[in-house]
Amino acid sequence: MKNLLRTGETVNASALFAIAGLVAAMGLSAPAFAQDVFPFTDGTEDGELGGPGAGDEWDDVAIIAPIYQLQEVGTLGGNESYATSISDNGWVAGGAKLSNGRFQAIRLQIGGPVQAIATLPGLDFSGAFAINLNGDVVGVASSSASLYNASSQPWAFRNGQIVDLDPFNQGVYAEARAINDAGMVAGTTSFVGAGSVEGFRSVGSSIVNLPGLTGDRCRISYGVGINQAGTVVGYAASPNSCGDNRAVVFPANGGAAIDLGTLGGVNGEAKAINNFGDIVGSSELSTGQNRATLWNSSGPQNLGTLAGASFALDINDEGIIVGYYLDSRNQQRACVWIGGSMYDLNTLMGSGSTGWRLLIATGVNAQGQIVGQGRNASGRLRGFVLTPPCRSDYNQDGGIDGDDVASFFDAWSAGLPDTDLNLDGGVDGSDASFFMELWARGNC
């Protein structure tokens, strides 16, 4: 008989079966890395498709659980779109092409129409990088389709208005990359006297620069991610070399940037931080190859790969990490790390996703929904939203109630593979504990 470990106690399985039966009967409910060029684009509205994920050169990978349902992000009349960020309540940010071929920043709620966000005056191209619970968006506007040149300006979209965040209107490779639910923004811009670009953190109209590492003579730092406490992560020039980047964290209470270290190589970049202080990004091995990296109290940890180089781009509070890796054909493939295991998202798509190739996963929310960009069945570059099955709605009838408890424990006692809810590769007591914790909270 299996024993269930829950909050430090040993619980006999028969007791939980009795509880499950009672509940069911009552019916109760409860940029340094050249590979990371984004958004991908074919560069044309007509002609043959090229670029990442195009053609027939694509590795076959075995299908494994869990299975996500895919939703395509539409365009603004053109043929391409992408998604970069998803809030916990289902707001999605990204960009889409107009009929004239220009990219424009967008936002949408899952299941709703694509909403265009006006660009800054005089700058024809824009893209959105992040969105919060209020639907506030941050991004970049530029005179270049690459969205990254000397004209680039950071902006925020709040209450239907777009605001230029560059305090001195220098426009040197400036962008706003992250926003938390309190409206604090992280990004990069020019500062008078800095001589280069530095990360910034803003609270309302107050913008403070985030200098790089002590001894940095290059005055280069980038703010990329921010958590609810206002801690910012990103990267900065090495004090010893303007051409090297080090992954750094900028403390919420100010102070000097902190070098997070690497996996034995020289360069690293931090991309996101969750509310527990877990940081993800990429860093180099001693061989110079890049690996997705998790930084926590244990220091930098190699998240591994399924083939070549790998890159982590976002993490939620449950520790689910998303990003991409390079396969044996040097094609980019979207991936996810769950419970310490890495999965190719191309193996995890359910019905309605036939023909899709997922290239990059850029954001994940508290519900485990994932956004990014891939090629649809017609070969066009499109943003996507992946929604995982609701783990506590085990019988998938649309409600979280006692029937789910009974169904789960029937399947769990038989050792069915889909009861490995924590995805650690085995069906055991930790899965039952995990299920009951989710079910009791009414969470998926």
C-alpha positions as a Markdown table, in Angstrom:
| # | Residue | x | y | z |
|---|---|---|---|---|
| 1 | Met | 0.0 | 0.0 | 0.0 |
| 2 | Lys | 1.2 | 3.5 | -0.9 |
| 3 | Asn | 1.9 | 6.1 | 1.8 |
| 4 | Leu | 1.3 | 9.8 | 1.0 |
| 5 | Leu | 3.7 | 12.4 | 2.3 |
| 6 | Arg | 2.0 | 15.7 | 3.0 |
| 7 | Thr | 3.3 | 18.6 | 5.1 |
| 8 | Gly | 5.8 | 16.3 | 6.8 |
| 9 | Glu | 3.3 | 13.7 | 7.9 |
| 10 | Thr | 2.7 | 10.1 | 6.7 |
| 11 | Val | -0.9 | 9.5 | 5.7 |
| 12 | Asn | -2.2 | 6.1 | 4.9 |
| 13 | Ala | -3.7 | 5.8 | 1.4 |
| 14 | Ser | -6.9 | 4.2 | 2.6 |
| 15 | Ala | -7.6 | 7.4 | 4.6 |
| 16 | Leu | -7.4 | 9.5 | 1.6 |
| 17 | Phe | -9.6 | 7.1 | -0.4 |
| 18 | Ala | -12.2 | 7.5 | 2.4 |
| 19 | Ile | -11.9 | 11.3 | 2.2 |
| 20 | Ala | -12.2 | 11.2 | -1.5 |
| 21 | Gly | -15.3 | 9.1 | -1.4 |
| 22 | Leu | -16.9 | 11.3 | 1.2 |
| 23 | Val | -16.1 | 14.5 | -0.7 |
| 24 | Ala | -17.5 | 13.0 | -4.0 |
| 25 | Ala | -20.7 | 11.9 | -2.2 |
| 26 | Met | -21.2 | 15.4 | -0.8 |
| 27 | Gly | -20.5 | 17.0 | -4.2 |
| 28 | Leu | -18.2 | 19.7 | -2.8 |
| 29 | Ser | -16.2 | 22.0 | -5.0 |
| 30 | Ala | -12.9 | 23.5 | -4.6 |
| 31 | Pro | 21.7 | 40.4 | -27.3 |
| 32 | Ala | 25.0 | 38.9 | -26.2 |
| 33 | Phe | 23.7 | 35.6 | -27.5 |
| 34 | Ala | 23.4 | 35.7 | -31.2 |
| 35 | Gln | 20.9 | 32.9 | -31.4 |
| 36 | Asp | 18.4 | 34.8 | -29.4 |
| 37 | Val | 17.1 | 37.0 | -32.2 |
| 38 | Phe | 13.4 | 37.8 | -31.7 |
| 39 | Pro | 10.9 | 38.3 | -33.1 |
| 40 | Phe | 11.7 | 36.0 | -36.0 |
| 41 | Thr | 10.5 | 37.2 | -39.3 |
| 42 | Asp | 10.5 | 36.0 | -42.9 |
| 43 | Gly | 11.2 | 39.6 | -44.0 |
| 44 | Thr | 8.6 | 39.5 | -46.7 |
| 45 | Glu | 4.9 | 39.0 | -47.2 |
| 46 | Asp | 5.2 | 37.1 | -50.4 |
| 47 | Gly | 7.6 | 34.5 | -51.9 |
| 48 | Glu | 9.2 | 31.5 | -50.3 |
| 49 | Leu | 9.4 | 31.1 | -46.6 |
| 50 | Gly | 12.8 | 30.9 | -44.9 |
| 51 | Gly | 14.4 | 31.4 | -41.6 |
| 52 | Pro | 13.9 | 29.4 | -38.3 |
| 53 | Gly | 11.6 | 26.4 | -38.5 |
| 54 | Ala | 11.0 | 26.6 | -42.3 |
| 55 | Gly | 11.3 | 23.7 | -44.7 |
| 56 | Asp | 11.5 | 20.0 | -43.9 |
| 57 | Glu | 14.7 | 19.9 | -41.9 |
| 58 | Trp | 13.1 | 19.0 | -38.5 |
| 59 | Asp | 14.1 | 16.3 | -36.0 |
| 60 | Asp | 11.5 | 13.8 | -34.9 |
| 61 | Val | 11.1 | 13.6 | -31.1 |
| 62 | Ala | 9.1 | 11.1 | -29.1 |
| 63 | Ile | 5.7 | 12.2 | -27.8 |
| 64 | Ile | 5.4 | 12.6 | -24.0 |
| 65 | Ala | 2.9 | 14.1 | -21.6 |
| 66 | Pro | 1.5 | 16.6 | -20.6 |
| 67 | Ile | -0.5 | 17.9 | -23.5 |
| 68 | Tyr | -1.2 | 21.6 | -24.1 |
| 69 | Gln | -4.0 | 23.1 | -26.2 |
| 70 | Leu | -2.8 | 25.7 | -28.7 |
| 71 | Gln | -4.3 | 29.0 | -29.6 |
| 72 | Glu | -2.9 | 31.1 | -32.5 |
| 73 | Val | -2.2 | 34.8 | -32.1 |
| 74 | Gly | -3.7 | 36.7 | -35.0 |
| 75 | Thr | -2.2 | 39.6 | -37.0 |
| 76 | Leu | -3.1 | 43.1 | -37.9 |
| 77 | Gly | -3.6 | 42.4 | -41.6 |
| 78 | Gly | -0.1 | 41.0 | -42.3 |
| 79 | Asn | 1.2 | 37.5 | -42.3 |
| 80 | Glu | 3.2 | 37.4 | -39.0 |
| 81 | Ser | 2.8 | 37.7 | -35.3 |
| 82 | Tyr | 4.5 | 36.8 | -32.0 |
| 83 | Ala | 3.8 | 36.7 | -28.3 |
| 84 | Thr | 6.3 | 37.7 | -25.6 |
| 85 | Ser | 4.5 | 37.8 | -22.3 |
| 86 | Ile | 1.4 | 36.5 | -20.5 |
| 87 | Ser | -0.1 | 37.8 | -17.2 |
| 88 | Asp | -1.6 | 35.6 | -14.6 |
| 89 | Asn | -5.1 | 36.7 | -15.7 |
| 90 | Gly | -4.6 | 36.0 | -19.4 |
| 91 | Trp | -3.4 | 39.2 | -20.9 |
| 92 | Val | -0.9 | 38.6 | -23.8 |
| 93 | Ala | 1.6 | 41.0 | -25.3 |
| 94 | Gly | 3.6 | 40.8 | -28.4 |
| 95 | Gly | 3.6 | 42.2 | -32.0 |
| 96 | Ala | 2.0 | 41.7 | -35.3 |
| 97 | Lys | 2.5 | 42.8 | -38.9 |
| 98 | Leu | 0.3 | 45.3 | -40.6 |
| 99 | Ser | -0.8 | 44.9 | -44.2 |
| 100 | Asn | 2.1 | 47.2 | -45.2 |
| 101 | Gly | 4.6 | 44.8 | -43.6 |
| 102 | Arg | 5.5 | 46.9 | -40.5 |
| 103 | Phe | 5.4 | 45.3 | -37.1 |
| 104 | Gln | 3.3 | 47.0 | -34.4 |
| 105 | Ala | 2.9 | 46.2 | -30.7 |
| 106 | Ile | -0.2 | 44.4 | -29.7 |
| 107 | Arg | -2.1 | 43.1 | -26.7 |
| 108 | Leu | -5.0 | 40.7 | -26.3 |
| 109 | Gln | -6.9 | 38.7 | -23.8 |
| 110 | Ile | -7.0 | 35.0 | -24.4 |
| 111 | Gly | -9.9 | 34.3 | -26.7 |
| 112 | Gly | -10.3 | 38.0 | -27.5 |
| 113 | Pro | -9.4 | 40.1 | -30.6 |
| 114 | Val | -5.9 | 41.5 | -31.2 |
| 115 | Gln | -5.6 | 45.1 | -30.1 |
| 116 | Ala | -3.0 | 47.4 | -31.8 |
| 117 | Ile | -1.0 | 49.7 | -29.6 |
| 118 | Ala | 0.0 | 53.0 | -31.2 |
| 119 | Thr | 3.7 | 53.7 | -31.6 |
| 120 | Leu | 5.6 | 56.8 | -30.5 |
| 121 | Pro | 5.5 | 59.8 | -32.9 |
| 122 | Gly | 8.0 | 59.6 | -35.7 |
| 123 | Leu | 8.9 | 55.9 | -35.1 |
| 124 | Asp | 7.1 | 53.5 | -37.4 |
| 125 | Phe | 7.9 | 50.1 | -35.8 |
| 126 | Ser | 7.1 | 48.9 | -32.3 |
| 127 | Gly | 6.9 | 45.7 | -30.3 |
| 128 | Ala | 5.7 | 44.8 | -26.8 |
| 129 | Phe | 7.8 | 42.8 | -24.3 |
| 130 | Ala | 5.7 | 42.5 | -21.1 |
| 131 | Ile | 2.2 | 42.9 | -19.7 |
| 132 | Asn | 0.7 | 42.9 | -16.2 |
| 133 | Leu | -2.6 | 42.1 | -14.5 |
| 134 | Asn | -4.0 | 45.6 | -15.5 |
| 135 | Gly | -3.2 | 45.1 | -19.1 |
| 136 | Asp | -0.4 | 47.7 | -18.9 |
| 137 | Val | 2.2 | 47.0 | -21.6 |
| 138 | Val | 5.9 | 48.0 | -22.1 |
| 139 | Gly | 8.0 | 47.8 | -25.1 |
| 140 | Val | 10.1 | 49.6 | -27.7 |
| 141 | Ala | 9.5 | 51.9 | -30.7 |
| 142 | Ser | 12.0 | 52.3 | -33.5 |
| 143 | Ser | 12.7 | 53.6 | -37.0 |
| 144 | Ser | 14.0 | 50.1 | -37.8 |
| 145 | Ala | 12.2 | 46.8 | -38.4 |
| 146 | Ser | 14.8 | 45.2 | -36.1 |
| 147 | Leu | 13.4 | 47.3 | -33.2 |
| 148 | Tyr | 17.0 | 47.8 | -32.0 |
| 149 | Asn | 19.0 | 50.7 | -33.2 |
| 150 | Ala | 20.1 | 54.3 | -32.3 |
| 151 | Ser | 16.5 | 55.5 | -32.7 |
| 152 | Ser | 15.0 | 52.9 | -30.2 |
| 153 | Gln | 12.8 | 54.4 | -27.5 |
| 154 | Pro | 11.2 | 52.7 | -24.4 |
| 155 | Trp | 7.5 | 53.2 | -23.8 |
| 156 | Ala | 4.7 | 52.2 | -21.5 |
| 157 | Phe | 1.0 | 51.8 | -22.4 |
| 158 | Arg | -1.3 | 52.7 | -19.5 |
| 159 | Asn | -5.0 | 53.7 | -19.4 |
| 160 | Gly | -5.1 | 53.8 | -23.2 |
| 161 | Gln | -2.1 | 56.1 | -23.4 |
| 162 | Ile | 1.4 | 55.5 | -24.6 |
| 163 | Val | 4.2 | 57.3 | -22.7 |
| 164 | Asp | 7.8 | 57.7 | -23.8 |
| 165 | Leu | 10.0 | 56.5 | -20.9 |
| 166 | Asp | 13.4 | 57.8 | -22.2 |
| 167 | Pro | 13.9 | 60.7 | -19.7 |
| 168 | Phe | 16.4 | 62.5 | -22.0 |
| 169 | Asn | 15.1 | 61.4 | -25.3 |
| 170 | Gln | 18.5 | 60.1 | -26.3 |
| 171 | Gly | 17.1 | 57.1 | -28.1 |
| 172 | Val | 20.3 | 55.0 | -28.1 |
| 173 | Tyr | 19.3 | 51.3 | -28.1 |
| 174 | Ala | 16.7 | 52.0 | -25.5 |
| 175 | Glu | 13.8 | 49.7 | -24.6 |
| 176 | Ala | 11.4 | 48.8 | -21.8 |
| 177 | Arg | 11.5 | 45.1 | -21.1 |
| 178 | Ala | 9.5 | 44.2 | -18.0 |
| 179 | Ile | 6.6 | 45.5 | -15.8 |
| 180 | Asn | 5.3 | 44.2 | -12.6 |
| 181 | Asp | 1.7 | 44.4 | -11.3 |
| 182 | Ala | 2.5 | 47.5 | -9.3 |
| 183 | Gly | 3.5 | 49.2 | -12.6 |
| 184 | Met | 7.3 | 49.3 | -11.9 |
| 185 | Val | 9.2 | 49.0 | -15.2 |
| 186 | Ala | 12.7 | 47.7 | -16.0 |
| 187 | Gly | 14.6 | 48.4 | -19.2 |
| 188 | Thr | 17.5 | 50.2 | -20.7 |
| 189 | Thr | 18.1 | 53.8 | -21.9 |
| 190 | Ser | 20.6 | 56.6 | -22.1 |
| 191 | Phe | 21.5 | 58.8 | -19.1 |
| 192 | Val | 23.2 | 62.2 | -19.3 |
| 193 | Gly | 26.8 | 61.8 | -18.3 |
| 194 | Ala | 26.8 | 58.0 | -18.6 |
| 195 | Gly | 28.3 | 58.0 | -22.1 |
| 196 | Ser | 26.6 | 54.8 | -22.9 |
| 197 | Val | 23.5 | 52.8 | -22.0 |
| 198 | Glu | 22.4 | 51.7 | -18.5 |
| 199 | Gly | 19.5 | 49.7 | -17.1 |
| 200 | Phe | 16.7 | 51.5 | -15.4 |
| 201 | Arg | 13.9 | 50.9 | -12.9 |
| 202 | Ser | 10.9 | 53.2 | -12.9 |
| 203 | Val | 8.2 | 53.8 | -10.4 |
| 204 | Gly | 5.5 | 56.1 | -11.9 |
| 205 | Ser | 7.3 | 59.0 | -13.5 |
| 206 | Ser | 10.5 | 58.5 | -11.4 |
| 207 | Ile | 13.2 | 56.7 | -13.3 |
| 208 | Val | 16.4 | 55.6 | -11.7 |
| 209 | Asn | 19.4 | 54.2 | -13.6 |
| 210 | Leu | 20.9 | 50.9 | -12.6 |
| 211 | Pro | 24.7 | 51.2 | -13.0 |
| 212 | Gly | 26.7 | 48.1 | -13.9 |
| 213 | Leu | 29.3 | 46.1 | -12.0 |
| 214 | Thr | 31.8 | 47.9 | -9.8 |
| 215 | Gly | 34.8 | 48.8 | -11.9 |
| 216 | Asp | 32.9 | 48.8 | -15.2 |
| 217 | Arg | 34.6 | 51.4 | -17.4 |
| 218 | Cys | 32.1 | 50.8 | -20.3 |
| 219 | Arg | 29.0 | 52.1 | -18.5 |
| 220 | Ile | 26.9 | 49.3 | -20.0 |
| 221 | Ser | 24.0 | 47.5 | -18.2 |
| 222 | Tyr | 20.6 | 46.2 | -19.3 |
| 223 | Gly | 17.5 | 45.7 | -17.2 |
| 224 | Val | 15.5 | 42.7 | -18.6 |
| 225 | Gly | 13.3 | 41.2 | -15.9 |
| 226 | Ile | 11.5 | 42.4 | -12.7 |
| 227 | Asn | 9.5 | 40.7 | -9.9 |
| 228 | Gln | 6.8 | 42.1 | -7.7 |
| 229 | Ala | 9.3 | 43.3 | -5.1 |
| 230 | Gly | 11.1 | 45.4 | -7.7 |
| 231 | Thr | 14.2 | 43.4 | -8.0 |
| 232 | Val | 15.6 | 43.7 | -11.5 |
| 233 | Val | 17.8 | 41.2 | -13.4 |
| 234 | Gly | 19.7 | 41.5 | -16.6 |
| 235 | Tyr | 23.3 | 41.8 | -17.7 |
| 236 | Ala | 26.2 | 44.2 | -17.6 |
| 237 | Ala | 29.6 | 44.6 | -19.2 |
| 238 | Ser | 32.4 | 42.8 | -17.4 |
| 239 | Pro | 34.8 | 45.2 | -15.6 |
| 240 | Asn | 37.6 | 43.7 | -17.5 |
| 241 | Ser | 36.1 | 43.7 | -21.0 |
| 242 | Cys | 33.5 | 45.8 | -22.8 |
| 243 | Gly | 32.8 | 42.9 | -25.1 |
| 244 | Asp | 31.8 | 40.5 | -22.4 |
| 245 | Asn | 28.4 | 40.3 | -20.6 |
| 246 | Arg | 27.8 | 39.1 | -17.0 |
| 247 | Ala | 24.4 | 38.0 | -15.7 |
| 248 | Val | 23.5 | 40.4 | -12.8 |
| 249 | Val | 20.8 | 41.2 | -10.3 |
| 250 | Phe | 20.0 | 44.8 | -9.2 |
| 251 | Pro | 18.7 | 44.7 | -5.6 |
| 252 | Ala | 15.2 | 46.2 | -5.0 |
| 253 | Asn | 16.7 | 48.5 | -2.3 |
| 254 | Gly | 19.4 | 49.9 | -4.6 |
| 255 | Gly | 23.1 | 49.3 | -4.4 |
| 256 | Ala | 25.6 | 47.9 | -6.8 |
| 257 | Ala | 24.8 | 45.2 | -9.3 |
| 258 | Ile | 25.7 | 41.7 | -8.2 |
| 259 | Asp | 27.4 | 39.3 | -10.6 |
| 260 | Leu | 25.5 | 36.0 | -10.7 |
| 261 | Gly | 28.4 | 33.9 | -12.1 |
| 262 | Thr | 28.4 | 31.5 | -15.0 |
| 263 | Leu | 28.7 | 27.7 | -15.6 |
| 264 | Gly | 32.5 | 28.0 | -16.1 |
| 265 | Gly | 32.6 | 30.3 | -19.1 |
| 266 | Val | 32.9 | 34.0 | -19.5 |
| 267 | Asn | 29.4 | 35.3 | -20.6 |
| 268 | Gly | 26.0 | 35.2 | -19.1 |
| 269 | Glu | 22.6 | 36.9 | -19.3 |
| 270 | Ala | 19.7 | 36.9 | -16.8 |
| 271 | Lys | 16.3 | 37.1 | -18.4 |
| 272 | Ala | 13.6 | 36.7 | -15.6 |
| 273 | Ile | 13.1 | 36.5 | -11.9 |
| 274 | Asn | 10.2 | 35.1 | -9.9 |
| 275 | Asn | 8.8 | 36.2 | -6.6 |
| 276 | Phe | 11.0 | 33.7 | -4.7 |
| 277 | Gly | 14.1 | 35.2 | -6.1 |
| 278 | Asp | 14.8 | 32.4 | -8.6 |
| 279 | Ile | 16.5 | 33.8 | -11.7 |
| 280 | Val | 16.8 | 32.2 | -15.1 |
| 281 | Gly | 18.8 | 33.0 | -18.3 |
| 282 | Ser | 21.8 | 31.6 | -20.0 |
| 283 | Ser | 25.5 | 31.3 | -19.4 |
| 284 | Glu | 28.5 | 29.8 | -21.0 |
| 285 | Leu | 30.2 | 26.5 | -20.1 |
| 286 | Ser | 34.0 | 26.4 | -20.1 |
| 287 | Thr | 33.8 | 25.2 | -23.7 |
| 288 | Gly | 32.0 | 28.4 | -24.6 |
| 289 | Gln | 28.7 | 26.7 | -25.4 |
| 290 | Asn | 25.5 | 28.3 | -23.9 |
| 291 | Arg | 23.3 | 26.5 | -21.5 |
| 292 | Ala | 20.0 | 27.5 | -19.9 |
| 293 | Thr | 20.8 | 28.5 | -16.3 |
| 294 | Leu | 18.9 | 28.7 | -13.0 |
| 295 | Trp | 20.4 | 31.0 | -10.3 |
| 296 | Asn | 19.2 | 30.5 | -6.7 |
| 297 | Ser | 20.8 | 30.2 | -3.3 |
| 298 | Ser | 22.9 | 27.3 | -4.6 |
| 299 | Gly | 24.5 | 29.4 | -7.3 |
| 300 | Pro | 24.3 | 28.9 | -11.1 |
| 301 | Gln | 22.8 | 25.5 | -12.1 |
| 302 | Asn | 22.9 | 24.0 | -15.6 |
| 303 | Leu | 19.4 | 23.2 | -16.8 |
| 304 | Gly | 20.7 | 21.0 | -19.5 |
| 305 | Thr | 19.6 | 20.6 | -23.1 |
| 306 | Leu | 18.0 | 18.0 | -25.4 |
| 307 | Ala | 20.7 | 18.6 | -28.1 |
| 308 | Gly | 22.8 | 21.7 | -28.6 |
| 309 | Ala | 22.8 | 25.1 | -26.9 |
| 310 | Ser | 19.9 | 26.0 | -24.6 |
| 311 | Phe | 18.4 | 29.2 | -23.3 |
| 312 | Ala | 15.9 | 30.0 | -20.5 |
| 313 | Leu | 13.7 | 33.1 | -20.9 |
| 314 | Asp | 11.1 | 33.0 | -18.1 |
| 315 | Ile | 10.1 | 31.4 | -14.8 |
| 316 | Asn | 6.9 | 31.4 | -12.8 |
| 317 | Asp | 6.5 | 31.0 | -9.0 |
| 318 | Glu | 5.9 | 27.2 | -9.3 |
| 319 | Gly | 9.3 | 26.9 | -10.9 |
| 320 | Ile | 8.1 | 26.2 | -14.5 |
| 321 | Ile | 10.8 | 27.5 | -16.9 |
| 322 | Val | 10.4 | 28.2 | -20.6 |
| 323 | Gly | 12.8 | 28.9 | -23.4 |
| 324 | Tyr | 14.4 | 27.1 | -26.4 |
| 325 | Tyr | 17.2 | 24.9 | -27.5 |
| 326 | Leu | 19.0 | 24.1 | -30.8 |
| 327 | Asp | 18.5 | 20.7 | -32.2 |
| 328 | Ser | 20.9 | 18.6 | -34.2 |
| 329 | Arg | 20.0 | 20.5 | -37.4 |
| 330 | Asn | 20.6 | 23.8 | -35.6 |
| 331 | Gln | 16.9 | 24.6 | -35.6 |
| 332 | Gln | 15.4 | 26.5 | -32.7 |
| 333 | Arg | 12.8 | 24.5 | -30.7 |
| 334 | Ala | 10.6 | 25.8 | -27.9 |
| 335 | Cys | 11.0 | 24.0 | -24.6 |
| 336 | Val | 9.8 | 23.9 | -21.0 |
| 337 | Trp | 11.4 | 22.7 | -17.7 |
| 338 | Ile | 8.8 | 21.2 | -15.3 |
| 339 | Gly | 9.8 | 19.6 | -12.0 |
| 340 | Gly | 13.5 | 19.5 | -13.1 |
| 341 | Ser | 12.8 | 17.7 | -16.4 |
| 342 | Met | 13.2 | 19.3 | -19.8 |
| 343 | Tyr | 10.6 | 18.8 | -22.5 |
| 344 | Asp | 10.4 | 19.8 | -26.2 |
| 345 | Leu | 7.1 | 21.7 | -26.5 |
| 346 | Asn | 6.6 | 20.3 | -30.0 |
| 347 | Thr | 5.9 | 16.9 | -28.4 |
| 348 | Leu | 3.3 | 18.3 | -26.0 |
| 349 | Met | 0.6 | 19.8 | -28.3 |
| 350 | Gly | -2.9 | 18.4 | -28.4 |
| 351 | Ser | -5.6 | 18.4 | -31.0 |
| 352 | Gly | -5.9 | 21.4 | -33.3 |
| 353 | Ser | -2.1 | 21.9 | -33.5 |
| 354 | Thr | -1.2 | 19.5 | -36.4 |
| 355 | Gly | 1.5 | 21.0 | -38.6 |
| 356 | Trp | 2.8 | 23.5 | -36.0 |
| 357 | Arg | 6.4 | 24.0 | -35.2 |
| 358 | Leu | 7.1 | 25.8 | -32.0 |
| 359 | Leu | 10.4 | 27.8 | -32.2 |
| 360 | Ile | 10.7 | 29.8 | -29.0 |
| 361 | Ala | 8.8 | 30.0 | -25.7 |
| 362 | Thr | 9.1 | 33.5 | -24.2 |
| 363 | Gly | 6.7 | 33.7 | -21.2 |
| 364 | Val | 4.8 | 31.5 | -18.6 |
| 365 | Asn | 2.2 | 32.6 | -16.1 |
| 366 | Ala | 1.0 | 31.2 | -12.7 |
| 367 | Gln | -1.4 | 28.9 | -14.5 |
| 368 | Gly | 1.4 | 27.4 | -16.5 |
| 369 | Gln | 0.1 | 28.9 | -19.8 |
| 370 | Ile | 3.0 | 29.5 | -22.2 |
| 371 | Val | 3.4 | 32.0 | -25.0 |
| 372 | Gly | 5.9 | 32.3 | -27.8 |
| 373 | Gln | 6.3 | 32.1 | -31.6 |
| 374 | Gly | 6.2 | 29.2 | -34.1 |
| 375 | Arg | 5.2 | 28.3 | -37.6 |
| 376 | Asn | 1.5 | 27.3 | -38.1 |
| 377 | Ala | 0.3 | 24.6 | -40.4 |
| 378 | Ser | 0.6 | 27.0 | -43.4 |
| 379 | Gly | 4.2 | 27.7 | -42.6 |
| 380 | Arg | 3.6 | 31.3 | -41.4 |
| 381 | Leu | 5.2 | 32.7 | -38.3 |
| 382 | Arg | 2.6 | 33.2 | -35.6 |
| 383 | Gly | 2.4 | 33.8 | -31.9 |
| 384 | Phe | 0.9 | 31.1 | -29.8 |
| 385 | Val | -0.7 | 30.5 | -26.4 |
| 386 | Leu | -0.4 | 27.0 | -24.9 |
| 387 | Thr | -2.8 | 26.1 | -22.1 |
| 388 | Pro | -2.1 | 23.0 | -20.0 |
| 389 | Pro | -4.8 | 20.7 | -18.8 |
| 390 | Cys | -6.3 | 21.7 | -15.5 |
| 391 | Arg | -4.6 | 19.2 | -13.2 |
| 392 | Ser | -7.2 | 19.4 | -10.4 |
| 393 | Asp | -10.1 | 19.0 | -12.9 |
| 394 | Tyr | -8.9 | 15.5 | -13.4 |
| 395 | Asn | -12.0 | 14.2 | -15.2 |
| 396 | Gln | -11.9 | 17.3 | -17.5 |
| 397 | Asp | -15.6 | 18.1 | -17.1 |
| 398 | Gly | -15.0 | 21.8 | -16.6 |
| 399 | Gly | -15.4 | 21.9 | -12.8 |
| 400 | Ile | -13.2 | 21.2 | -9.8 |
| 401 | Asp | -15.3 | 19.1 | -7.5 |
| 402 | Gly | -15.5 | 15.8 | -5.7 |
| 403 | Asp | -15.8 | 13.8 | -8.9 |
| 404 | Asp | -12.3 | 14.8 | -9.7 |
| 405 | Val | -11.0 | 13.4 | -6.4 |
| 406 | Ala | -12.7 | 10.0 | -6.9 |
| 407 | Ser | -11.5 | 9.8 | -10.6 |
| 408 | Phe | -7.9 | 10.8 | -9.7 |
| 409 | Phe | -7.5 | 8.2 | -6.9 |
| 410 | Asp | -9.1 | 5.4 | -9.0 |
| 411 | Ala | -6.5 | 6.2 | -11.7 |
| 412 | Trp | -3.6 | 6.8 | -9.2 |
| 413 | Ser | -4.2 | 3.5 | -7.5 |
| 414 | Ala | -3.9 | 1.8 | -10.9 |
| 415 | Gly | -0.7 | 3.6 | -11.5 |
| 416 | Leu | -1.9 | 5.3 | -14.7 |
| 417 | Pro | 0.8 | 7.5 | -16.3 |
| 418 | Asp | -1.3 | 10.6 | -16.4 |
| 419 | Thr | -1.5 | 10.7 | -12.6 |
| 420 | Asp | 2.2 | 11.8 | -12.6 |
| 421 | Leu | 1.0 | 15.3 | -12.0 |
| 422 | Asn | 4.3 | 16.7 | -10.8 |
| 423 | Leu | 6.1 | 15.2 | -13.9 |
| 424 | Asp | 9.0 | 13.7 | -12.0 |
| 425 | Gly | 8.8 | 10.5 | -14.0 |
| 426 | Gly | 7.0 | 8.3 | -11.4 |
| 427 | Val | 3.5 | 7.8 | -10.0 |
| 428 | Asp | 3.8 | 8.0 | -6.2 |
| 429 | Gly | 2.6 | 9.7 | -3.1 |
| 430 | Ser | 4.0 | 13.1 | -4.0 |
| 431 | Asp | 1.6 | 13.2 | -7.0 |
| 432 | Ala | -1.4 | 12.5 | -4.7 |
| 433 | Ser | -0.3 | 15.2 | -2.3 |
| 434 | Phe | 0.2 | 17.6 | -5.1 |
| 435 | Phe | -3.2 | 16.8 | -6.5 |
| 436 | Met | -5.0 | 17.3 | -3.2 |
| 437 | Glu | -3.2 | 20.6 | -2.5 |
| 438 | Leu | -4.3 | 22.0 | -5.9 |
| 439 | Trp | -7.8 | 20.6 | -5.5 |
| 440 | Ala | -8.2 | 22.1 | -2.0 |
| 441 | Arg | -7.3 | 25.5 | -3.3 |
| 442 | Gly | -9.4 | 25.2 | -6.5 |
| 443 | Asn | -6.3 | 25.8 | -8.6 |
| 444 | Cys | -5.2 | 24.1 | -11.8 |
